[in-house]
Amino acid sequence: MKNYREIKTSIMAPEIQMGPTFLRQAFPVSGLEQIDPFILLHHFDFTKAAGEHDFDVPPHPHRGFSPITFIYEGAVQHTDSLGNDHVIVDNEVQWINAARGIIHGEKIGKAFKEKGGRFQGIQLWINTPKAHKMDPPSY
């Protein structure tokens, strides 16, 4: 016989605003601040007409964790201080190890912006173990 654990609580991921973009933040939220090694979980899901997409996160720093992005539908163009410039599309994953520090920006992929459509994905931040926080960053 299997032992099942009881669900103690269910928390709706609140909608937050990042620049002009609204998304859901599953954690951290009130009552669920930290789930080590996980730092943050975002879910974005919106549809825009051709030329309307305004998702554009300018260059910003990260250090000591790995932001992992999975695109269900759409396209994100990533650029960073290591010289990477890459577009991830439907069902692709981007894994950045920020380690001792990286600066990156992300925006809607140009071809996807021109055609419009549904833009959906998740981003999960995972804490880097202490012994590797000062390693070189990688993409």
C-alpha positions as CSV (number, residue, x, y, z in Angstrom):
1,M,0.0,0.0,0.0
2,K,1.3,3.5,-0.9
3,N,1.6,6.2,1.6
4,Y,0.4,9.6,0.3
5,R,1.2,12.9,1.8
6,E,-1.6,15.4,2.6
7,I,-1.6,18.7,0.8
8,K,-1.5,21.2,3.6
9,T,-2.1,24.4,1.6
10,S,-2.5,25.6,-2.0
11,I,-1.3,29.1,-2.9
12,M,-2.4,30.9,-6.1
13,A,0.6,32.5,-7.8
14,P,-0.1,36.2,-7.8
15,E,0.2,38.3,-10.9
16,I,3.1,40.8,-10.7
17,Q,4.3,43.4,-13.1
18,M,7.8,43.6,-14.6
19,G,8.0,46.7,-16.7
20,P,5.1,46.6,-19.1
21,T,4.8,42.8,-18.7
22,F,2.5,41.0,-16.3
23,L,3.3,37.4,-15.2
24,R,2.7,35.0,-12.4
25,Q,5.2,34.5,-9.6
26,A,4.7,31.1,-7.9
27,F,7.4,31.9,-5.4
28,P,8.6,33.7,-3.4
29,V,5.2,34.7,-2.1
30,S,3.8,35.4,1.3
31,G,3.7,32.1,3.2
32,L,6.2,30.5,0.8
33,E,9.4,32.5,0.9
34,Q,12.2,30.0,0.2
35,I,12.3,26.4,-1.0
36,D,16.1,25.9,-1.1
37,P,17.7,25.5,-3.6
38,F,14.9,27.1,-5.6
39,I,14.9,31.0,-5.4
40,L,12.2,32.1,-7.8
41,L,9.6,30.7,-10.3
42,H,7.8,32.8,-12.9
43,H,5.2,31.8,-15.4
44,F,4.4,34.1,-18.4
45,D,1.6,33.5,-20.8
46,F,0.2,36.2,-23.1
47,T,-0.8,36.6,-26.7
48,K,-0.2,39.7,-28.9
49,A,-0.8,40.7,-32.5
50,A,2.0,41.1,-35.0
51,G,4.3,44.0,-33.9
52,E,2.6,44.3,-30.5
53,H,5.0,42.3,-28.3
54,D,6.7,44.6,-25.8
55,F,8.7,42.0,-23.7
56,D,12.1,43.7,-23.4
57,V,14.2,43.2,-20.3
58,P,17.3,45.5,-20.6
59,P,20.8,44.2,-19.6
60,H,21.0,43.4,-15.9
61,P,23.3,41.5,-13.6
62,H,23.0,38.1,-12.0
63,R,25.3,36.4,-9.6
64,G,25.4,33.2,-7.6
65,F,22.5,31.3,-9.2
66,S,21.3,29.7,-12.4
67,P,18.3,31.2,-14.2
68,I,16.7,28.5,-16.3
69,T,14.1,29.5,-19.0
70,F,11.8,27.0,-20.8
71,I,9.8,28.4,-23.7
72,Y,6.6,26.5,-24.5
73,E,5.6,28.9,-27.3
74,G,7.3,32.0,-28.7
75,A,10.9,33.1,-28.9
76,V,13.3,34.9,-26.6
77,Q,16.5,36.6,-27.8
78,H,19.3,36.4,-25.1
79,T,22.4,38.5,-25.2
80,D,25.1,38.6,-22.4
81,S,28.4,39.9,-21.3
82,L,30.1,36.7,-22.5
83,G,29.3,37.6,-26.1
84,N,26.4,35.1,-26.5
85,D,23.5,36.2,-28.7
86,H,21.0,33.4,-29.2
87,V,17.2,33.0,-29.8
88,I,15.5,30.1,-27.9
89,V,12.1,29.0,-29.4
90,D,9.2,26.6,-28.8
91,N,10.2,23.8,-26.5
92,E,13.8,24.9,-26.0
93,V,15.6,25.5,-22.7
94,Q,18.2,28.1,-21.8
95,W,20.4,27.5,-18.8
96,I,22.7,30.3,-17.5
97,N,25.1,29.6,-14.7
98,A,25.7,33.2,-13.4
99,A,28.3,32.0,-10.9
100,R,30.6,35.0,-10.1
101,G,28.6,37.3,-12.4
102,I,27.1,37.8,-15.8
103,I,25.1,40.7,-17.4
104,H,22.3,39.6,-19.7
105,G,19.3,41.0,-21.4
106,E,16.3,39.3,-23.0
107,K,13.5,40.3,-25.4
108,I,11.0,38.9,-27.8
109,G,12.7,37.2,-30.8
110,K,12.5,39.5,-33.9
111,A,10.8,37.0,-36.2
112,F,8.3,36.1,-33.5
113,K,7.5,39.7,-32.8
114,E,6.8,40.3,-36.5
115,K,4.3,37.5,-36.7
116,G,2.8,37.8,-33.2
117,G,1.2,34.9,-31.3
118,R,1.2,33.3,-27.9
119,F,4.3,33.8,-25.7
120,Q,4.4,31.2,-22.9
121,G,7.1,29.9,-20.7
122,I,8.6,29.5,-17.2
123,Q,11.8,30.8,-15.6
124,L,13.2,29.0,-12.5
125,W,16.2,30.4,-10.5
126,I,18.3,27.8,-8.7
127,N,20.8,28.7,-6.0
128,T,24.4,27.7,-6.9
129,P,26.2,25.7,-4.2
130,K,28.6,27.8,-2.1
131,A,31.7,26.0,-3.4
132,H,30.8,27.1,-7.0
133,K,29.5,30.7,-6.5
134,M,32.9,32.1,-7.7
135,D,33.2,29.8,-10.8
136,P,33.3,31.5,-14.2
137,P,29.8,32.1,-15.6
138,S,28.6,30.0,-18.5
139,Y,25.7,29.8,-20.9
